[in-house]
Amino acid sequence: MKFAAHTRRLIAAVLAAGLLALGAPLGAFAATPDAAPPPGSNGPQFYSGTFIDVSGAVHGDVYAAGQTVTISGDVTGDVIAAAQTITVTGTVDGNVRLAGQDVTISGKVSRSGTIFAANVTVASTGSLGDDLVSASSAMTIAGKIGRDLFVSVGRLGITGSIGGNVTYTSDQSAQISDGAVKGTVQHIEPPQSPRIQISPWLVILGWILALLYALIALSLVTALAGWLFPRVLERVTDHLLPSPWRALLVGFLASIAVPAVLLFLVITIVGAPLALAGLVVWIGAVLATFVYGAYYLGRLVIRGAHHPVVKALVGGLILIVGLQIPWLNILVLLAMVFFGLGAQLLELYRRRPWERTEKMVAVTHDDSMRTP
């Protein structure tokens, strides 16, 4: 909860900074490192830069956005600022609206303050005539607040004086000196997320239901594959019966090489369409490893002339159960993928349509030569 509260405060500060940046072009604009208004300047003054120091008198409001903003002069209006570090050492006859990382008030603010910052400090020489509303991670009040303090804070320390009431929302108790608050102190604890205790029986029941669903759904897939493509299943799994380790090595190497090649094609931009097509084919081959792995297990368990659907179903049941056992399922999954990919690639290499085309061309050429 504390982390979430700090995140909300940071977002509010960023939004305030953005509003200041958008509003800057509407009035007089200064972008010098040390900004000093001309003598007797009236109306709103806008400042933007890395280091801003409003050191002169301003008869109106001040809008400032930068990395470091210092208000060391006298401002008869309000001060609205957003920066990483904001320091008010002068006099502000109006209100202050500040957003930043570190905000320090060591001067006099005649009216109220609204501050969003990570760290807020009202020094012993600082004061606010009315209320202070703030959201921060840490706040220290060593100066004077004329009326009430409303704050959402992580850590709050008050050694100065609060003329009214203190209302703070925090998961920690504030450190308040005796006699520092003339009114009442109200501590609001942030709402805690309810803890949901899950019964172990519900976990076991969920595991059983997931297993049943996998058994039914994947069994249908393997049975359908055994019914529609029995010859394909036979040809591919033939590579696993005499030499399974060869298929395992081919599948392992392909699992490393193919993704690397697809990534290279994507980086070249020109080969991105080819990479997309290759990715679709590769995903299909990886998904098909379950069917081939199930049929291979069925051929190992059931010897003799049995229907391909029966072999696919029996092997699928064994494979599904193995994939549901913790820790063992990792080894089962890797073996299924490597063996399945290797067997598919070996079958593709055995058929070699490009080599068959060359042989057909050679045979045609020989026949034409023999023709009188």
N, C-alpha and C positions, 0 to 999 in steps of 0.2 A: 504493500500500500504506500509505503514511503517513497519508493521509486516512482510509482505512478503519480503521486502528488508533485514530485519534483519535475516530472516530465510535463505536467500541465502548466506549471509555472514557467518553464522554459518556452513552451509554445506561446504563451501569452506575451512574453517579452519579445519574441521574434515577430509576432503580429503587430505589436506596437511599433517596432522599428520599421516595418514595412509601410505602415500608415504614415509615419513621419517622412519617409523617403518619397512617397507619392505626393505628399502635401507640400513639399519644399518649393516647387516652381511657382507657387501662387503669390508670393510676396517678394520682398527684398531678399537677396541671396548673397551669402558670403562663403567663399571656399578657401579662405586663407588659414594657415596653421594657427595663428593667433588672431582671433576675431575681436575687434573692438568697434562698437558702433560709433558713428559720428556724433559729435556733441549735440545734444538736444534732439536726438532721433526719436520720432514718434511712430506709432503704429507697430504692427507685428514685424519682427526681425527673424530672418531665417539664416541658419548657419549650417555648413556642411564641410567636413574635412577630417583629417586624421587627428589633429590636436586642436581643440577649440577652447578658447578662454574668453568668455564674455566679461570683460573687465571694466567696461564703461557703464554709464547709466542708460537704461532703456525705458522709455515711457510707452509701454505696451507689452505685448506678449513676446516670448522668445521661443522659437522652434529650432532645435539643434539635433543633428545626427552625425556621429563620427565614432572614432575609436575611443578618444578621451574627451570628455566635455567637462569644463569647469565654469561655474557661475560665480565669479568673484566680484562682480559689480552689483549695482542696485537695479532691480527690475520692478516696475510698478504694476505689471500685469502678471500673467501666469507663465510658467516655464514648462514646456513639453519637450522632453529629450529622450533619445535612445542612443546608447553607447555601451562599450565594454566597461568603462569606468566613468562614473558620474560623481562630481563633487560640487556641493553647494556651500561656498564659504561666504557669499555676500548676503544681500537682503532681497527677499522676494515678497512683495506686498500682496500677491495673489496666491494661487494654488500651484503646486508642483505635480506634474504627471511624468513619472520617470520609469524607464525600462532599461535594464542592463544587467551586467554580471555583478559588479560591485558598486553600490550606491552609498555615499557618505554625505550626511547633512551636518555641517559644523557652523552654518550661518543661521539666519533667522528667516523663517517662513511664516508670514502673518496668518495665512488661512490653512487649508487642508492639504494633505499629500496622498497621492495614490502611487504606489511603487511596486513594480514587478522586478525582482532581481534575485540572484543567488544569495548575495550577502547584503544586508541592509544595516547601516550603522547611523544612529543619531548620536553624535559626539556630545560631550559635556557642555560644549559651547553652542550646540545646535538646539533649535526649538521649532515647534509647529504650533500655531495659535489655536487651530481647531482639531479636526480628526485626522487620524492616519489609518489608511486602508492599504494592506500590503499582502503579497504572496511571495514567500522567499524560503530558502533553505535554512538560513540562519539570520537572526535579527538581534541586535544589541541596542538597547535604549539607555543611553547614559545622560541624555539631555532632558528636555521638557516637552511633553505633549499636552496642549491646553485642554482637550476634551477626551474623546474616546479613542481606543485603539482596537481595530478589527484586523486580524491577521490570520493567514493560513501559513504555518511555519513548521520547519523541522525542529529547530532549537530556538528558544526565546529566552533572553536574559534582560531584566529590567533593573537598573540601578539608579535611574533618574527619577522623574516624577510624571505621573499620569493624572491629569486633572479630573478625568471621568472614569468610565468603566473600561475593562480589558476583556475582550472576547477573542479567544484564539483557538484554532483548530490544529491539533498536533497529536502525534502518537507518543509524545514525551511531555512531561510536566515542566512548566516554565520555572526558571530561576528568578524569583522576584524578591527584591530587598524589602525589609519591613518598612511600612509606611510609604512605599513608592507609589501605590495606587490609592487614590482617594475614594474611588467608587468600588464596584464589585469586580471580581475576577471570575470569569466563566470559561471552563476548559471543555471543549467539545472534542471528543475522540472521533477520528474518522471511522466510517463504517467498515467493519471487517467482513471479508468474503466468507460466506458460510462453508464450513468444512464438510464435505460429503464423504461419509465412510461407506466404502463398498464392501459388501460381504464377500468372503472368500467363496462361498457357495455360488454367488452370482458370477464370479469370475470363471469358476469351473463350468457352470451352465453355459456361459457365453462361449467358452472354448468348445464345448460339445456341440452347440448349435452351429458354430463356424465349421467344425469338422463335418457335420452332417450336410451342411450346404455345399461344402467343397466336394464331398463324396458324390452327391447327386449331380451337381452341375458338371464337374469334370468327368464323371463317369459317362454322362451323356455325350460329352465331346469325344472321348476316346472310343465309345461304341459307334458313334457316327463315322469317325475316321476309319475304324476297322471295317465298316460296312461299305463305305464309298471308295476308299483308296487302299484296298488290301495289298495290291501288287506294289504300290509305292512304299508301303510300310515294310514289306518283305525285302525289297531291294536295298533300302536305306539301312535297315537293321542287319542285313547280311554282312556289312562292314564291321559290325560290333561283335559278331560271333567268333570269327577266326582270330582277329587281332584288335581287341578293344583298346589296347594301349596306344596303338597308332592313331586311332580316332581321337583318343583323349589328347594326345600331343597336338594334333592338327587343330582341334577345337580350342585348346588353350592359346596357341599362337594366333589363331584367327581372332580370338577375343581381345587380344592386345593390338594386333595390326590393323584390323578393320576400323575401329573407332579412331585410331590415329590418322588413317588415310582420310576418313570422312571429315575430321577436324581440319586437316590440311586443305581439303577442297573448299571448305567454308571460308577459310582465311583468304584464299586466293580470289574470292568474290566471283570470279568467272566460273569457277567450278561449283558454286553454291547450288544451282539446280540439280546437278549430278549428285551432289552430296545429299540433297533432300530425297531424291529417288533411291539412292543407296541406303539411306537411313530407314526408309519404309521397308525395303527388302530385308534389311538386317533385323529389324524388329519382328517381321514375320517369321524369319528363320529361328530367332530366339524363342518366340512363342511356340513354334512347332516342335521344339525340343521336348516339350512335355509329352506330346503324342508319341513321338519316336521312343522316348525313354520308357513310357508305359508299355508300348508294344514289345520293346526289347526285354523288359522284365517278364512280360507274359510268355515270351518264347523260352526264357530260361526256366520258368516254373512249370509250364505246361509243355510236355514233350509229345510229339506225335502229331497226327493230322487232326487238328481242331479248328473250328471256325475262327477266322481272324477277330471277330467281335468278342469272342470269349477270351482270347488272349489279351486283347486291348483292355477289356474290363478288369481282368484279374491283375494285370500289371498296373493299371491305373489306380486300383484300390491300394496296392502296396506303395506306390509312389505318393499318393495323397497322404496316407498315414505317416510316411517318412517326412513329408514336408510340414507336418503339424507338430512334430516333436522338437522342443526347444534345443538349441545348439546342434543337434543332429541334422536339423533341417538346413543348416548352412552348408554342410558337406553334401547333403543330398541335392540341394539346388545347384551347387557348383558342378557336381558330377553330371547331373542331368543336362546342364547347358553345354559343358565341354564335350561330353560324349555325343550329344545330339547334333551340335554344330559340326563336329569332326565327321560324323557319319554322313551328314548332308553334303559336305564339301567333297568327301571322298567319292560319293555317288555322282556328284556333278563332274568330278574329274574323270571318273570311269566312263561316263557317257560321252564327254568331250564332243559336243556338236561341231565344233570347228574342225576337229581331226576327221570326223566322219565325212564332212563336206569335202575335205582334201582327198580322201580316199575315193569318194564317188567321182570326183573330177579325174583322178588318175585312172580309174577303171574305164571311164568313158573315153579317155584319150587312148588307152590301149585297144579298146574295141574298134575305135575309128582307124587305128593303124593297121589292124588285122583285116579290115574290110577291103576286098579287092577293088 
